[in-house]
Amino acid sequence: MKIDYQWRDYEVIATGDGMKLERWDKYVLLRPDPQIIWPAKTNLRKYPGLDAIYERSSTGGGAWNMLHDIPSDFTVSWKDYTFSLKLMGFKHTGLFPEQAVNWERMTQLIEGAGRPISVLNLFAYTGGATVACTGAGATVCHVDAAKAMVDRAKENLSLSGLRDRPVRFIVDDCVAFCQRELRRGHKYDAILMDPPSYGRGPKGETWKIETSLYPLVELASQLLSDDPLFFLINSYTTGLQPSVMSNILASVLGDRAEVEAYEVGLPTDESGIVLPCGASAIATF
């Protein structure tokens, strides 16, 4: 498992009973997490200073129960980068802090390449990886089907002092975009994707990771330049093991790439507890 220890504005304080207690800057949140199937050592709802709880509904979905006033938007920083957060539906804040391990790896590869690097970021969400790759000196094409998330990514780029860097923001279905890029003959030195388990594009396109991931990886691989740097896949789908993504990359890319697969996780303040947060696989050339 790969873990980033460079966060100062974020920590997992405690876990248990399907919930995780987190500090985001000075705000403390309690959110559900399907991986946490062990009991809590204390009553997390009684934690001093708890600001908000995401409560599941018996009919599906849920809502935030605000115990104290929290600004509609606030920020956290990782290294030299700053990200805007907002308590959104489906328990999200707009940032996945465990992805810092992948931001760090991509930064090292881009900075070590010794040449200009173009990056295609698919299912790019609010742009954590876009910020990291741009900060490392890459030219980035940021693609996501949700305009609101693309707008948040633009904000994160500005907050991180990278507003004038070469980033192309696209609101589109990722499959449709890759098909058009292939027809246009566009190429990228690095590709990353963070696909959801299930979703729909802006025109109703259906995405189901079990049946859609391999065809997309196969399609996107055709957009790699003649001198590629990396191809990274991340997934939060609990049934998708690291070795599954490793096998996909190895099958598509063959012997020209070296593939590494791993879990990503977060440290906690509890002795002996590390929180699993999905899996990644990266092919380097």
LUMDREN-810999 format. One record per residue (C-alpha): residue number from 0; residue in one letter; x, y, z. Coordinates in steps of 0.2 Angstrom, whole numbers, padded with zeros to 4 digits. Each point is the difference from the previous one (the first is absolute). Layout:
+-----+------+-------+-------+-------+
|  nr | rest |     x |     y |     z |
+-----+------+-------+-------+-------+
| NUM |    A |     X |     Y |     Z |
...
+-----+------+-------+-------+-------+
% end
This chain:
+-----+------+-------+-------+-------+
|  nr | rest |     x |     y |     z |
+-----+------+-------+-------+-------+
|   0 |    M |  0000 |  0000 |  0000 |
|   1 |    K |  0006 |  0017 | -0004 |
|   2 |    I | -0003 |  0015 |  0012 |
|   3 |    D |  0004 |  0018 | -0001 |
|   4 |    Y |  0006 |  0008 |  0017 |
|   5 |    Q |  0002 |  0018 | -0007 |
|   6 |    W | -0018 |  0006 |  0005 |
|   7 |    R |  0000 |  0014 |  0014 |
|   8 |    D | -0018 |  0006 | -0003 |
|   9 |    Y | -0008 | -0017 |  0000 |
|  10 |    E |  0000 | -0015 |  0011 |
|  11 |    V | -0011 | -0016 |  0005 |
|  12 |    I | -0003 |  0002 |  0018 |
|  13 |    A | -0009 | -0016 |  0003 |
|  14 |    T | -0010 | -0014 | -0008 |
|  15 |    G | -0014 | -0013 |  0003 |
|  16 |    D | -0018 | -0005 | -0002 |
|  17 |    G |  0001 |  0004 | -0018 |
|  18 |    M |  0005 |  0018 |  0003 |
|  19 |    K |  0017 |  0010 | -0001 |
|  20 |    L |  0003 |  0016 |  0011 |
|  21 |    E |  0011 |  0012 | -0010 |
|  22 |    R |  0007 |  0017 |  0002 |
|  23 |    W |  0000 |  0011 | -0015 |
|  24 |    D |  0010 |  0016 |  0005 |
|  25 |    K | -0009 |  0005 |  0016 |
|  26 |    Y | -0016 | -0009 | -0004 |
|  27 |    V | -0004 | -0017 |  0006 |
|  28 |    L | -0012 | -0011 | -0010 |
|  29 |    L | -0007 | -0017 |  0003 |
|  30 |    R | -0004 | -0010 | -0017 |
|  31 |    P | -0005 | -0017 | -0005 |
|  32 |    D |  0013 | -0012 | -0007 |
|  33 |    P | -0005 | -0017 | -0007 |
|  34 |    Q |  0018 | -0007 |  0004 |
|  35 |    I | -0002 |  0003 |  0019 |
|  36 |    I | -0008 | -0016 |  0006 |
|  37 |    W |  0008 |  0000 |  0017 |
|  38 |    P | -0007 |  0007 |  0016 |
|  39 |    A |  0004 |  0018 |  0006 |
|  40 |    K |  0011 |  0001 |  0016 |
|  41 |    T | -0011 |  0015 |  0006 |
|  42 |    N | -0016 |  0008 | -0005 |
|  43 |    L |  0006 |  0010 | -0015 |
|  44 |    R | -0016 |  0011 |  0001 |
|  45 |    K |  0005 |  0006 |  0017 |
|  46 |    Y |  0017 |  0006 | -0006 |
|  47 |    P |  0004 |  0018 |  0007 |
|  48 |    G | -0001 |  0013 | -0014 |
|  49 |    L | -0009 | -0011 | -0013 |
|  50 |    D | -0007 |  0012 | -0012 |
|  51 |    A | -0010 | -0010 | -0012 |
|  52 |    I | -0007 | -0018 | -0003 |
|  53 |    Y | -0005 | -0008 | -0016 |
|  54 |    E | -0016 | -0010 |  0004 |
|  55 |    R | -0005 | -0014 | -0011 |
|  56 |    S | -0019 | -0001 | -0005 |
|  57 |    S | -0009 | -0016 |  0002 |
|  58 |    T | -0008 |  0003 | -0017 |
|  59 |    G |  0017 |  0003 | -0008 |
|  60 |    G |  0012 |  0015 | -0001 |
|  61 |    G |  0002 |  0011 |  0015 |
|  62 |    A |  0004 |  0018 |  0006 |
|  63 |    W |  0012 |  0010 |  0010 |
|  64 |    N | -0005 |  0003 |  0018 |
|  65 |    M |  0008 |  0017 |  0005 |
|  66 |    L |  0005 |  0001 |  0018 |
|  67 |    H |  0010 |  0016 | -0002 |
|  68 |    D |  0001 |  0013 | -0013 |
|  69 |    I |  0012 | -0004 | -0015 |
|  70 |    P |  0003 |  0011 | -0014 |
|  71 |    S | -0008 | -0005 | -0017 |
|  72 |    D |  0018 | -0001 | -0006 |
|  73 |    F |  0016 | -0002 |  0009 |
|  74 |    T |  0018 | -0005 | -0005 |
|  75 |    V |  0013 | -0013 |  0004 |
|  76 |    S |  0018 |  0000 | -0006 |
|  77 |    W |  0012 | -0014 | -0005 |
|  78 |    K |  0018 |  0005 | -0003 |
|  79 |    D | -0001 |  0016 | -0010 |
|  80 |    Y | -0017 | -0003 | -0007 |
|  81 |    T | -0017 |  0006 |  0007 |
|  82 |    F | -0017 | -0008 | -0003 |
|  83 |    S | -0018 |  0006 |  0003 |
|  84 |    L | -0012 | -0011 |  0009 |
|  85 |    K | -0018 | -0001 |  0002 |
|  86 |    L | -0012 | -0012 |  0009 |
|  87 |    M | -0009 | -0008 | -0014 |
|  88 |    G | -0013 | -0013 | -0003 |
|  89 |    F |  0005 | -0018 |  0001 |
|  90 |    K |  0011 |  0004 |  0015 |
|  91 |    H |  0014 |  0008 | -0011 |
|  92 |    T |  0011 |  0015 |  0004 |
|  93 |    G |  0007 |  0002 | -0018 |
|  94 |    L |  0017 | -0008 |  0004 |
|  95 |    F |  0007 | -0017 |  0003 |
|  96 |    P |  0016 |  0002 |  0011 |
|  97 |    E |  0007 | -0017 | -0002 |
|  98 |    Q |  0003 |  0004 | -0019 |
|  99 |    A |  0015 |  0010 |  0006 |
| 100 |    V |  0011 | -0015 | -0002 |
| 101 |    N | -0005 |  0000 | -0019 |
| 102 |    W |  0003 |  0019 | -0001 |
| 103 |    E |  0017 | -0003 |  0007 |
| 104 |    R |  0004 | -0014 | -0012 |
| 105 |    M | -0006 |  0009 | -0015 |
| 106 |    T |  0010 |  0016 |  0005 |
| 107 |    Q |  0016 | -0010 |  0002 |
| 108 |    L | -0002 | -0008 | -0017 |
| 109 |    I | -0005 |  0017 | -0009 |
| 110 |    E |  0015 |  0009 |  0008 |
| 111 |    G |  0012 | -0014 | -0004 |
| 112 |    A | -0005 | -0001 | -0018 |
| 113 |    G |  0011 |  0014 | -0005 |
| 114 |    R | -0012 |  0005 | -0014 |
| 115 |    P | -0017 |  0008 | -0003 |
| 116 |    I | -0014 | -0012 |  0006 |
| 117 |    S | -0018 |  0000 | -0006 |
| 118 |    V | -0012 | -0008 |  0012 |
| 119 |    L | -0018 | -0006 | -0003 |
| 120 |    N | -0010 | -0001 |  0016 |
| 121 |    L | -0017 | -0009 | -0002 |
| 122 |    F | -0014 |  0000 |  0013 |
| 123 |    A |  0011 |  0014 |  0007 |
| 124 |    Y | -0013 |  0006 |  0013 |
| 125 |    T |  0006 |  0016 |  0009 |
| 126 |    G |  0017 | -0001 | -0006 |
| 127 |    G |  0012 | -0006 |  0014 |
| 128 |    A |  0010 | -0010 | -0013 |
| 129 |    T | -0001 |  0014 | -0013 |
| 130 |    V |  0007 |  0012 |  0013 |
| 131 |    A |  0014 | -0011 |  0004 |
| 132 |    C |  0005 | -0004 | -0018 |
| 133 |    T | -0001 |  0018 | -0005 |
| 134 |    G |  0010 |  0005 |  0015 |
| 135 |    A |  0013 | -0012 | -0006 |
| 136 |    G |  0001 |  0009 | -0016 |
| 137 |    A | -0011 | -0011 | -0011 |
| 138 |    T | -0013 |  0006 | -0013 |
| 139 |    V | -0017 | -0008 |  0006 |
| 140 |    C | -0017 | -0004 | -0009 |
| 141 |    H | -0012 | -0001 |  0014 |
| 142 |    V | -0016 | -0010 | -0005 |
| 143 |    D | -0016 | -0003 |  0011 |
| 144 |    A | -0018 | -0001 | -0004 |
| 145 |    A | -0006 |  0011 |  0014 |
| 146 |    K |  0002 |  0018 | -0003 |
| 147 |    A | -0001 |  0005 |  0018 |
| 148 |    M |  0015 | -0011 |  0004 |
| 149 |    V |  0010 |  0007 | -0015 |
| 150 |    D | -0004 |  0018 |  0007 |
| 151 |    R |  0007 | -0006 |  0017 |
| 152 |    A |  0015 | -0006 | -0008 |
| 153 |    K |  0003 |  0017 | -0008 |
| 154 |    E | -0002 |  0008 |  0017 |
| 155 |    N |  0013 | -0013 |  0008 |
| 156 |    L |  0012 |  0005 | -0014 |
| 157 |    S | -0002 |  0018 |  0004 |
| 158 |    L |  0002 | -0003 |  0019 |
| 159 |    S |  0016 | -0009 | -0003 |
| 160 |    G |  0007 |  0014 | -0010 |
| 161 |    L |  0000 | -0009 | -0017 |
| 162 |    R | -0014 |  0010 | -0008 |
| 163 |    D |  0011 |  0005 | -0015 |
| 164 |    R |  0007 | -0018 | -0003 |
| 165 |    P | -0005 | -0009 | -0016 |
| 166 |    V | -0016 | -0010 |  0005 |
| 167 |    R | -0014 | -0005 | -0012 |
| 168 |    F | -0017 | -0003 |  0009 |
| 169 |    I | -0012 | -0011 | -0008 |
| 170 |    V | -0018 | -0004 |  0005 |
| 171 |    D | -0004 | -0016 | -0009 |
| 172 |    D | -0002 | -0019 |  0001 |
| 173 |    C |  0017 | -0007 |  0002 |
| 174 |    V | -0003 | -0014 | -0013 |
| 175 |    A | -0007 |  0012 | -0013 |
| 176 |    F |  0014 |  0012 |  0003 |
| 177 |    C |  0013 | -0013 | -0003 |
| 178 |    Q | -0008 | -0006 | -0016 |
| 179 |    R |  0000 |  0018 | -0007 |
| 180 |    E |  0018 |  0002 |  0006 |
| 181 |    L |  0005 | -0015 | -0009 |
| 182 |    R | -0008 |  0006 | -0016 |
| 183 |    R |  0009 |  0016 |  0001 |
| 184 |    G |  0016 | -0008 |  0002 |
| 185 |    H |  0004 |  0007 |  0017 |
| 186 |    K |  0013 | -0008 |  0011 |
| 187 |    Y |  0005 |  0001 |  0019 |
| 188 |    D |  0016 | -0005 |  0009 |
| 189 |    A | -0010 | -0006 |  0016 |
| 190 |    I | -0018 | -0005 |  0003 |
| 191 |    L | -0009 | -0002 |  0017 |
| 192 |    M | -0017 | -0005 |  0004 |
| 193 |    D | -0011 | -0001 |  0016 |
| 194 |    P | -0016 | -0008 | -0006 |
| 195 |    P | -0016 | -0002 |  0011 |
| 196 |    S | -0008 | -0016 |  0002 |
| 197 |    Y | -0015 |  0006 | -0009 |
| 198 |    G | -0005 |  0016 | -0008 |
| 199 |    R | -0008 |  0009 | -0014 |
| 200 |    G |  0007 |  0013 | -0013 |
| 201 |    P | -0007 |  0017 | -0004 |
| 202 |    K | -0010 | -0008 | -0014 |
| 203 |    G | -0006 | -0015 |  0010 |
| 204 |    E |  0015 | -0011 | -0004 |
| 205 |    T |  0001 | -0015 |  0012 |
| 206 |    W |  0016 | -0005 |  0009 |
| 207 |    K |  0001 | -0017 |  0009 |
| 208 |    I |  0018 | -0003 |  0006 |
| 209 |    E |  0000 | -0019 | -0002 |
| 210 |    T | -0005 |  0001 | -0018 |
| 211 |    S |  0006 |  0017 | -0005 |
| 212 |    L |  0018 |  0001 |  0007 |
| 213 |    Y |  0009 | -0011 | -0011 |
| 214 |    P | -0007 |  0007 | -0016 |
| 215 |    L |  0005 |  0017 |  0006 |
| 216 |    V |  0018 | -0004 |  0004 |
| 217 |    E |  0001 | -0009 | -0017 |
| 218 |    L | -0006 |  0016 | -0008 |
| 219 |    A |  0010 |  0012 |  0010 |
| 220 |    S |  0016 | -0009 | -0003 |
| 221 |    Q | -0001 |  0004 | -0018 |
| 222 |    L |  0002 |  0018 |  0005 |
| 223 |    L |  0017 | -0003 |  0008 |
| 224 |    S |  0014 |  0009 | -0009 |
| 225 |    D |  0015 | -0009 | -0008 |
| 226 |    D |  0010 |  0004 |  0016 |
| 227 |    P | -0013 | -0003 |  0015 |
| 228 |    L |  0004 |  0003 |  0018 |
| 229 |    F | -0014 | -0008 |  0010 |
| 230 |    F | -0018 | -0007 |  0000 |
| 231 |    L | -0008 |  0000 |  0017 |
| 232 |    I | -0017 | -0007 |  0005 |
| 233 |    N | -0008 |  0003 |  0017 |
| 234 |    S | -0016 | -0008 |  0007 |
| 235 |    Y | -0011 |  0001 |  0016 |
| 236 |    T | -0010 | -0015 | -0006 |
| 237 |    T |  0002 | -0012 |  0015 |
| 238 |    G | -0001 | -0015 | -0011 |
| 239 |    L |  0013 |  0006 | -0012 |
| 240 |    Q |  0017 | -0007 |  0006 |
| 241 |    P |  0017 |  0008 | -0004 |
| 242 |    S |  0004 | -0016 | -0010 |
| 243 |    V | -0015 |  0002 | -0011 |
| 244 |    M |  0006 |  0018 | -0006 |
| 245 |    S |  0017 | -0007 | -0001 |
| 246 |    N | -0006 | -0014 | -0012 |
| 247 |    I | -0010 |  0013 | -0010 |
| 248 |    L |  0015 |  0011 | -0003 |
| 249 |    A |  0012 | -0015 | -0003 |
| 250 |    S | -0013 | -0007 | -0013 |
| 251 |    V | -0002 |  0016 | -0009 |
| 252 |    L |  0018 |  0007 |  0001 |
| 253 |    G |  0010 | -0016 | -0002 |
| 254 |    D |  0018 | -0002 |  0004 |
| 255 |    R |  0004 |  0018 | -0004 |
| 256 |    A | -0005 |  0006 |  0017 |
| 257 |    E |  0004 | -0005 |  0018 |
| 258 |    V | -0016 | -0001 |  0011 |
| 259 |    E | -0001 |  0003 |  0019 |
| 260 |    A | -0016 | -0003 |  0009 |
| 261 |    Y | -0004 |  0005 |  0018 |
| 262 |    E | -0013 |  0005 |  0013 |
| 263 |    V | -0001 |  0018 |  0005 |
| 264 |    G | -0004 |  0004 |  0018 |
| 265 |    L |  0000 |  0013 |  0014 |
| 266 |    P |  0009 |  0000 |  0017 |
| 267 |    T | -0011 |  0002 |  0015 |
| 268 |    D |  0003 |  0007 |  0018 |
| 269 |    E | -0005 | -0018 |  0006 |
| 270 |    S |  0014 | -0012 |  0004 |
| 271 |    G |  0001 | -0014 | -0013 |
| 272 |    I | -0014 |  0007 | -0011 |
| 273 |    V |  0003 |  0005 | -0018 |
| 274 |    L | -0015 |  0004 | -0011 |
| 275 |    P | -0001 | -0008 | -0017 |
| 276 |    C | -0006 |  0012 | -0013 |
| 277 |    G |  0000 | -0009 | -0017 |
| 278 |    A |  0013 | -0006 | -0012 |
| 279 |    S |  0011 |  0006 | -0014 |
| 280 |    A |  0011 | -0007 | -0013 |
| 281 |    I |  0013 |  0010 | -0010 |
| 282 |    A |  0009 | -0005 | -0016 |
| 283 |    T |  0017 |  0009 | -0003 |
| 284 |    F |  0009 | -0001 | -0016 |
+-----+------+-------+-------+-------+
% end
